[in-house]
Amino acid sequence: MDAAREALSKLGITGAPTAIHMGGKSHTGRGAMLSVRSPIDGGELAALAQASAADVELAAAAAGQAFLAWRAVPAPWRGELVRRIGERLRAEKETLAELVCLEAGKIRQEALGEVQEMIDICDFAVGLSRQLYGLTIASERPAHRLMEQWHPLGPVGVITAFNFPVAVWAWNAMLALVCGDPLIWKPSEKTPLCAIACHHIAQQAIAEIPEAPAGLLSLLVGGAEVGQALAAHRGVPLVSATGSVPMGRAVAQTVAARLGRSLLELGGNNAAIVAPSADLDLAVRGIVFGAVGTCGQRCTTLRRLIVHRSIYDTLLTKLEAVYRELPIGDPRDMHTLVGPLIDEAAALAMDAALAQAREQGGIVRQGERVTKDVPVGGYYVRPALVEIAAAASVLQQETFAPILYLLRYETLEQAIALQNDVPQGLASAIFTNDVREAELFCSPQGSDCGIANVNIGTSGAEIGGAFGGEKETGGGRESGSDAWKAYMRRATNTINYSAELPLAQGIEFDV
């Protein structure tokens, strides 16, 4: 608790943390008490009374009022707010990363990388604030102009998961802010302190911008009922939700019932193909980071490795050697590469998946609990390698833990079919030095995922590209490219600058 309090204090946050933040004001929740524990050693970092579903109404009302003012502020001015948030994040990068490490269990390098993602999306959004382009379209009618405009959409609800406790909010928040939208954030109950810190940093920048209205950003720390109330609220036209498939399905159904919009980033059962021509040393580095980074708790974690028979044994030997030597332990130690699982439930889920794999004929290598030279109270595991047949049903599910299933293939077409034969469709990769194989993998006949990489792993997306996937991954796109369009509404305009009134399609209608 002392380490978390110290990190919050460095950011200028004093006193006991509270669950409700609307604009520059904070309030104590009236819901159940929440004990926030560090995955490092299970120690309590903070305790707070949670927000309730009723608080969503207050936040939505504040956001609705803020929208009336913020939508009228020129987009480049809105970009100035985001620029200032980015500058504050640069100044607080080390401290915020320290909090991510404490509360999410990420190793220091990954925590710093996550905060850097926030800074990068701020830079992207500042440039975007001057590039919210519409189109001028050729009209079939003389003396008419046909055009498109993009307008602010309205308050955006953002529901985030524990594994990226700050970056995913920033992906949504910075784009939404330059697009003219207020935000209501419901973070994971496992990482509320990171959310409180981000809200505080953003509010400091907001206080410097006279045009930024109160209620522009709200934060509600609460359980699933808060998320469902946010999804159900008609004053929130877009709900962006990151997490499990069951959670996303519940949110999507609730939002769809009121004909709202949802942006979903859900499960990833990601695969990589290793072809005979692959540079195996490069492949091993990409595979290991993708499979064990964040202790297997990324939506882009590599979970299935599809290897050509001719190199299977060689690659397995190389991976086993690396896995045996992985530094596992306290994520604050600069030498650690694999920190803890988030909690006991995650460890039990890993145990259950490995037991299921064994029952289905899998050969499990490593995957045991680690109790030596690690902090007492945390759930530390050695990442597992599992040789298994392609027909095993365990391959169809995503277990949020460092389990890598290995399969053999004969032809590239077979490998691609194996990769695509799961309900999820987020990230994928191929390791090959054959340009034809690489191009086939990225073609319409190749990977069916939203992310398809060549000679890099499945993890490590850059903010410049749109992030998201297909099938049960939800179809949403966040971050770069034209993902900004999700946060705006399109208007098609026809302008007649003549004294005549010709109709489209050549219709004659004289009155």
C-alpha positions in Angstrom: 0.0 0.0 0.0 2.9 2.4 0.8 4.3 2.0 -2.7 1.0 2.8 -4.4 0.4 5.7 -2.0 3.8 7.1 -2.8 3.3 6.8 -6.6 -0.1 8.6 -6.3 1.5 11.2 -4.2 4.2 11.9 -6.8 1.3 12.6 -9.2 -0.3 15.0 -6.8 -3.0 12.7 -5.6 -3.4 12.7 -1.8 -5.8 11.2 0.6 -7.8 8.0 0.2 -8.8 7.2 -3.4 -12.4 7.6 -4.4 -14.5 5.8 -7.0 -16.4 8.7 -8.6 -14.7 11.5 -10.6 -16.7 14.0 -12.7 -14.7 16.8 -14.1 -12.5 18.2 -11.3 -14.6 16.8 -8.5 -14.4 13.5 -6.8 -17.0 11.6 -4.7 -17.1 8.6 -2.5 -19.1 5.7 -3.9 -22.1 4.2 -2.2 -21.5 0.7 -3.5 -19.7 -2.3 -2.1 -16.2 -1.9 -0.7 -13.4 -2.9 -3.2 -10.0 -4.1 -2.0 -7.4 -3.3 -4.6 -4.6 -5.9 -4.4 -1.2 -6.1 -6.2 -0.6 -9.2 -8.2 3.1 -9.0 -7.1 2.4 -10.2 -3.6 -1.3 -10.0 -3.0 -0.9 -7.0 -0.7 -3.7 -4.5 -0.5 -2.9 -1.3 -2.3 -6.1 0.6 -1.5 -9.7 0.1 -0.4 -12.6 2.2 -1.7 -16.4 2.2 -1.9 -17.4 1.5 -5.5 -19.7 3.5 -7.7 -23.2 2.2 -8.4 -25.3 2.0 -11.5 -27.2 5.1 -10.4 -24.0 7.1 -10.7 -24.0 6.5 -14.5 -27.0 8.8 -14.8 -25.1 11.6 -13.1 -22.0 11.1 -15.3 -24.1 10.9 -18.5 -25.9 14.1 -17.6 -22.6 15.9 -17.0 -21.2 14.5 -20.2 -24.3 15.5 -22.1 -23.9 19.1 -20.9 -20.2 19.1 -21.7 -20.9 17.9 -25.2 -23.1 20.9 -26.1 -20.0 23.1 -25.5 -17.2 20.9 -26.6 -18.7 20.1 -30.0 -18.6 23.8 -30.9 -14.9 24.2 -30.0 -12.7 24.0 -33.2 -11.0 20.7 -33.6 -7.5 22.1 -33.6 -8.3 23.7 -30.2 -9.5 20.4 -29.0 -6.2 19.0 -30.2 -4.4 21.5 -28.0 -5.9 19.9 -25.0 -4.7 16.5 -26.1 -1.2 18.0 -26.7 -1.1 19.2 -23.2 -2.2 15.8 -21.8 0.6 14.2 -23.8 3.2 16.6 -22.3 2.0 15.8 -18.8 2.2 12.1 -19.6 5.8 12.6 -20.8 6.6 14.3 -17.5 4.9 11.5 -15.4 5.9 8.5 -17.5 8.1 6.9 -14.9 5.7 7.3 -12.1 2.7 6.2 -14.0 4.6 3.1 -15.2 5.5 2.4 -11.6 1.8 2.3 -10.8 1.0 0.0 -13.8 3.7 -2.3 -12.5 2.3 -2.4 -9.0 -1.3 -2.8 -9.9 -1.2 -4.8 -13.1 2.0 -6.8 -12.5 3.7 -5.8 -15.7 7.4 -5.9 -15.9 9.0 -2.4 -15.9 9.8 -2.4 -19.6 6.3 -3.3 -20.6 4.8 -0.8 -18.1 7.0 2.0 -19.6 6.0 0.8 -23.1 2.3 1.1 -22.2 2.7 4.7 -21.0 4.6 5.4 -24.2 1.6 4.2 -26.2 -0.5 6.9 -24.4 2.1 9.5 -25.4 2.1 8.2 -29.0 -1.7 8.3 -29.4 -1.7 11.9 -28.1 0.8 12.8 -30.8 -1.3 11.0 -33.4 -4.5 12.7 -32.2 -3.0 16.2 -32.2 -2.2 15.8 -35.9 -5.6 14.2 -36.5 -7.3 17.3 -35.1 -6.4 19.1 -38.3 -7.3 16.2 -40.6 -10.9 15.2 -39.9 -11.6 15.2 -43.6 -14.8 14.9 -45.4 -15.3 14.4 -49.2 -16.5 16.5 -52.1 -18.4 14.2 -54.5 -19.3 14.8 -58.1 -23.0 15.6 -58.4 -25.1 14.4 -61.3 -27.1 17.6 -61.1 -25.8 20.9 -62.6 -24.8 23.7 -60.2 -25.0 21.4 -57.2 -22.3 20.4 -54.8 -22.4 17.0 -53.0 -20.3 16.6 -49.9 -19.7 14.8 -46.7 -18.9 16.2 -43.3 -18.0 14.5 -40.0 -19.5 15.9 -36.8 -19.0 15.1 -33.1 -21.0 12.1 -32.0 -21.7 12.6 -28.3 -20.6 11.1 -25.0 -18.6 8.0 -25.3 -18.6 5.2 -22.7 -15.3 3.4 -22.3 -14.9 0.0 -20.5 -11.4 -1.2 -20.1 -9.6 -4.4 -18.9 -6.9 -4.9 -16.4 -4.1 -6.0 -18.8 -3.8 -2.6 -20.4 -5.0 -0.4 -17.7 -4.0 3.0 -19.2 -3.2 2.6 -22.9 -6.7 1.4 -24.1 -8.4 4.3 -22.4 -6.0 6.7 -24.1 -6.6 5.1 -27.5 -10.3 5.9 -27.0 -10.0 9.2 -25.0 -7.6 11.1 -27.2 -9.4 10.3 -30.4 -12.8 11.0 -28.9 -11.6 14.3 -27.4 -10.3 15.7 -30.7 -13.5 14.4 -32.4 -15.5 16.5 -30.0 -16.8 13.9 -27.6 -16.8 13.7 -23.8 -16.0 10.4 -22.1 -17.2 8.3 -19.2 -14.7 5.7 -18.2 -15.4 2.4 -16.3 -12.0 0.8 -15.7 -11.4 -2.8 -14.5 -12.0 -3.2 -10.8 -8.5 -4.8 -10.7 -6.7 -1.6 -11.7 -8.6 1.4 -10.5 -5.6 3.3 -9.2 -4.1 3.5 -12.7 -7.4 5.0 -13.9 -7.5 7.5 -11.1 -4.0 8.6 -11.9 -4.8 9.0 -15.6 -8.0 11.0 -14.9 -6.0 13.3 -12.6 -3.3 13.9 -15.2 -5.9 14.7 -17.8 -7.9 17.0 -15.5 -4.7 19.0 -14.9 -4.5 19.7 -18.6 -8.2 20.4 -18.8 -7.9 23.1 -16.1 -5.6 25.0 -18.4 -8.0 25.2 -21.3 -10.8 27.7 -20.8 -12.9 26.2 -23.6 -12.9 22.7 -21.9 -16.2 22.3 -20.1 -16.7 20.6 -16.7 -17.9 17.1 -17.2 -15.7 16.5 -20.2 -14.1 13.4 -18.5 -15.7 11.2 -15.9 -14.5 8.1 -14.1 -16.6 5.5 -12.4 -14.9 2.7 -10.5 -17.5 -0.1 -10.1 -18.6 -3.6 -11.0 -20.4 -5.1 -14.0 -23.6 -3.4 -13.1 -21.9 0.0 -13.8 -20.8 -1.3 -17.2 -24.2 -2.5 -18.1 -25.8 0.7 -17.0 -23.4 2.6 -19.2 -24.2 0.3 -22.1 -27.9 0.8 -21.6 -27.9 4.6 -21.3 -29.5 6.4 -24.3 -27.4 9.5 -23.7 -24.2 7.5 -24.6 -24.3 6.9 -28.3 -21.1 4.9 -28.4 -19.8 2.3 -26.0 -16.2 1.0 -26.5 -15.6 -2.2 -24.5 -12.4 -4.2 -24.1 -12.4 -7.6 -22.4 -13.7 -11.1 -22.6 -16.1 -12.4 -25.2 -19.0 -12.9 -22.7 -18.6 -9.3 -21.4 -18.5 -8.0 -24.9 -21.6 -10.0 -26.0 -23.5 -8.6 -23.0 -22.5 -5.1 -23.8 -23.2 -5.4 -27.5 -26.7 -6.8 -26.9 -27.6 -4.1 -24.5 -26.3 -1.3 -26.8 -28.0 -2.9 -29.8 -31.3 -3.0 -28.0 -31.4 0.8 -28.0 -29.8 1.0 -31.5 -26.6 2.5 -30.2 -23.1 1.9 -31.4 -20.6 -0.5 -29.8 -16.9 -0.8 -30.5 -15.6 -4.1 -29.2 -12.1 -5.4 -28.6 -12.6 -9.0 -27.2 -10.8 -12.3 -27.2 -7.8 -13.3 -29.2 -6.8 -16.9 -29.8 -3.8 -15.9 -31.9 -1.5 -18.1 -34.0 1.8 -17.9 -35.8 2.9 -20.1 -38.7 6.6 -21.0 -39.0 7.6 -22.0 -42.5 10.7 -24.0 -43.6 12.4 -20.9 -44.9 12.0 -18.9 -41.7 15.0 -17.4 -39.8 14.6 -19.5 -36.7 16.6 -17.3 -34.4 14.4 -14.3 -35.4 11.3 -16.5 -35.0 12.2 -17.7 -31.5 12.6 -14.1 -30.3 9.2 -13.1 -31.8 7.5 -16.2 -30.5 8.8 -15.9 -27.0 7.8 -12.3 -26.5 4.4 -12.9 -28.1 3.8 -16.0 -25.9 5.1 -15.0 -22.5 5.0 -11.2 -22.5 2.7 -9.8 -19.8 2.7 -13.4 -18.5 0.4 -14.4 -21.4 -2.2 -11.8 -20.5 -2.4 -9.8 -23.7 -5.3 -10.0 -26.1 -2.6 -10.4 -28.8 -0.7 -13.1 -26.9 0.6 -15.9 -29.1 -1.4 -19.0 -28.1 -1.0 -21.4 -31.0 2.2 -22.1 -33.0 1.8 -24.0 -36.3 5.2 -25.3 -37.4 6.2 -27.1 -40.6 7.1 -30.8 -39.9 10.6 -30.4 -41.4 11.6 -27.9 -38.7 9.3 -28.8 -35.8 11.8 -30.7 -33.7 14.5 -28.1 -34.1 12.3 -25.2 -33.2 10.8 -27.1 -30.2 14.3 -27.7 -28.9 15.2 -24.0 -29.2 12.0 -22.9 -27.4 12.4 -25.4 -24.6 15.9 -24.1 -23.9 14.7 -20.5 -23.8 11.7 -21.3 -21.7 13.8 -23.1 -19.1 15.9 -20.0 -18.6 13.2 -17.3 -18.5 13.7 -14.9 -15.6 10.4 -15.2 -13.6 9.7 -13.0 -10.6 9.1 -9.6 -9.2 8.2 -7.3 -12.2 10.0 -4.4 -10.5 13.3 -6.2 -10.9 14.9 -5.0 -14.1 16.1 -8.5 -15.0 12.6 -10.1 -14.8 10.9 -11.0 -18.1 7.8 -12.8 -16.8 5.9 -11.3 -13.9 2.9 -12.7 -12.1 -0.6 -13.7 -13.2 -3.2 -11.1 -12.1 -4.7 -13.3 -9.4 -5.6 -16.8 -8.2 -8.5 -17.1 -10.6 -6.0 -16.7 -13.5 -3.7 -19.3 -12.1 -6.6 -21.8 -11.6 -7.7 -21.2 -15.2 -4.2 -22.0 -16.4 -4.2 -25.2 -14.3 -7.6 -26.2 -15.7 -6.5 -25.6 -19.3 -3.4 -27.7 -18.9 -5.4 -30.5 -17.3 -7.8 -30.3 -20.2 -4.9 -30.5 -22.7 -3.5 -33.6 -21.0 -6.9 -35.2 -21.1 -7.0 -34.5 -24.9 -3.7 -36.2 -25.5 -1.4 -33.2 -25.2 2.2 -33.3 -24.0 2.7 -30.5 -21.5 6.2 -29.2 -21.0 6.7 -26.9 -18.0 3.7 -24.8 -16.9 4.2 -25.4 -13.2 3.8 -22.9 -10.4 7.0 -21.0 -9.3 7.4 -20.4 -5.6 11.2 -20.0 -5.3 12.8 -16.6 -5.5 9.5 -14.8 -6.1 7.4 -12.6 -3.8 5.2 -14.6 -1.5 1.5 -14.0 -2.1 1.7 -13.6 -5.9 0.8 -16.2 -8.5 3.9 -16.9 -10.5 4.1 -19.7 -13.2 6.5 -21.0 -15.7 5.2 -20.6 -19.2 4.0 -23.8 -20.8 4.7 -25.5 -24.1 2.0 -28.0 -25.1 2.3 -30.4 -28.1 -1.2 -31.3 -29.2 -3.3 -32.5 -32.1 -5.2 -30.0 -34.2 -8.5 -31.6 -33.4 -8.2 -30.9 -29.6 -11.1 -28.8 -28.4 -8.9 -26.9 -25.9 -7.5 -25.1 -28.9 -10.8 -23.3 -29.5 -10.7 -21.4 -26.2 -8.6 -18.5 -25.0 -6.9 -19.0 -21.6 -5.5 -15.7 -20.4 -2.2 -17.3 -19.3 1.2 -18.2 -20.9 0.3 -21.5 -22.6 1.6 -22.0 -26.1 0.1 -24.9 -28.1 2.3 -26.4 -30.8 0.9 -28.1 -34.0 2.5 -29.5 -37.1 1.6 -28.8 -40.7 2.4 -30.1 -44.2 1.3 -27.4 -46.6 0.8 -23.6 -46.1 -2.9 -23.9 -47.1 -3.3 -26.4 -44.3 -1.5 -24.1 -41.8 -3.7 -21.2 -42.8 -6.8 -23.3 -42.4 -5.6 -24.4 -38.9 -4.9 -20.8 -37.9 -8.4 -19.6 -39.0 -10.3 -22.5 -37.5 -11.1 -20.8 -34.2 -13.9 -18.5 -33.2 -11.6 -15.5 -32.6 -9.8 -13.4 -35.2 -7.5 -10.8 -33.6 -3.8 -11.2 -34.4 -1.8 -13.6 -36.5 1.7 -13.9 -37.9 3.9 -15.9 -40.3 7.7 -16.4 -40.2 9.0 -17.0 -43.7 11.6 -15.7 -46.1 9.5 -16.8 -49.1 7.7 -13.7 -50.5 5.0 -15.9 -52.1 4.1 -17.4 -48.7 4.1 -14.0 -47.1 1.8 -12.5 -49.7 -0.6 -15.4 -49.6 -0.8 -15.1 -45.9 -1.7 -11.4 -46.2 -4.1 -12.0 -49.1 -7.9 -12.6 -49.0 -7.1 -16.3 -49.0 -4.8 -16.0 -46.0 -5.3 -14.9 -42.4 -8.8 -14.0 -41.4 -7.6 -11.8 -38.5 -7.6 -8.0 -38.1 -3.9 -8.1 -37.7 -1.6 -10.2 -40.0 2.1 -9.8 -39.5 5.1 -11.1 -41.4 8.4 -11.9 -39.5 7.3 -10.4 -36.3 5.1 -11.9 -33.6 1.5 -11.3 -32.8 2.1 -8.7 -30.0 3.4 -5.2 -30.3 0.9 -3.2 -32.4 1.8 0.4 -33.3 -0.7 3.2 -32.8 -0.5 4.3 -36.4 -2.5 1.3 -37.6 -6.1 0.5 -36.7 -6.2 -2.1 -33.9 -8.8 -4.8 -33.7 -10.1 -8.1 -35.0 -12.9 -10.1 -36.6 -15.4 -12.9 -35.6 -15.7 -13.1 -31.8 -13.0 -10.5 -31.4 -15.9 -8.1 -32.0 -15.0 -6.2 -35.2 -14.0 -3.0 -33.5 -11.0 -0.8 -34.5 -9.2 1.6 -32.2 -6.1 3.8 -32.3 -4.7 4.7 -35.8 -5.7 4.9 -39.4 -9.3 6.0 -39.8 -10.5 4.5 -36.4 -11.5 8.1 -35.6 -14.6 7.7 -37.7 -16.2 5.5 -35.0 -16.3 8.6 -32.7 -18.1 10.9 -35.2 -21.3 10.9 -37.2 -21.3 11.4 -41.0 -23.5 14.0 -42.7 -24.1 14.0 -46.5 -24.9 17.5 -47.8 -26.3 18.6 -51.2 -26.0 22.3 -51.9 -27.9 23.9 -54.9 -26.3 27.1 -55.9 -28.6 27.7 -59.0 -32.1 29.1 -59.5 -33.3 25.7 -60.9 -34.3 22.6 -59.1 -33.2 19.6 -61.1 -34.0 16.3 -59.4 -31.8 13.3 -59.1 -32.2 10.2 -61.4 -33.7 12.6 -64.0 -37.1 12.6 -62.3 -39.6 15.1 -63.6 -42.0 16.6 -61.0 -43.5 19.9 -62.2 -45.8 21.7 -59.9 
